[in-house]
Amino acid sequence: MTAKPKIFLTRRWPEAVEARLAARYDTTLNTADQPLTEAELAEAMRTHDALCPTVTDRVTRAVLAVEGRRARIVGNYGAGFEHIDLAAAREGGIAVTNTPDVLTEATADIAMTLMLMAMRRAGEGERELRAGEWTGWRPTHLLGQSLNGKLLGLVGFGRIARAMAKRAEAFGMRIAYHSRRPAPDMPASAYFADLGELAARADVLSLHAPGGAETRHMVDAALLARMPAHAVVVNTGRGSLIDEAALAEALAAHRIAAAGLDVYEAEPNVHPALVGLPNVVLLPHLGSATIEARTAMGMKVADNLDRFFADEPLLDPVG
């Protein structure tokens, strides 16, 4: 009997996915569900046929090029892959896959949640109430902003940004966007080739760009200075898109009104200056955190593993 391929999951996955993988593969689970060290990831590459990391695992050259490596595929649980050294994977002949398309709706929901909470100061209100500091209704208490008629500026115009635009239009918002090229199905007036010009016009700037060196700190002090004082920044893209120190300074000085963040540059660490500010909503990377989306992500990994070990074309190759 041919031995089952050995696969290593770096964190706990939804139960249905773990059951599917366990039925087909010799599956090692990280039952402690704690982050693994570089040495532990490298050991998994040496002792298993597949490594299945998440977007929070640093799959470095040292991990991929470990002496005696056995693994031939990295089945990433997540759409983003900036945490994987793709050059090292190519050099080692290691296949890499990701999980696009299945987290669009869930992430767009969180982007809308952040925008609503920041615009309507819901986070401030809940903290006040839970602290026993609410003294009752009054006309000028925690006045926020309506979404109706406001301009939503989308940075990046992929699937998640489009899904958010659809939701925002239902709230009466106007849509503009910045991307590498204009979208043929959008009005020409909605496209801003220059990000700074969009930032200067938008009431809400929502980030949906990929990570990497090209987009690192695209929202910096200079861009924040161009935004209106009532503007709100929302980030469900990548933590590296924002200079968090500059954002904290702008929020503290009320140079912009508020922010809503679901991703951070040094996750799980959040810039300490942001944590104490009342006008920022901070969520713990919940973008895809629905049972439907997280299960579909895991099933995507499983589908790619099935194809790889059957010597069939991969569904979602990266690099």
Disulfide bonds with the S-S distance in Angstrom:
none
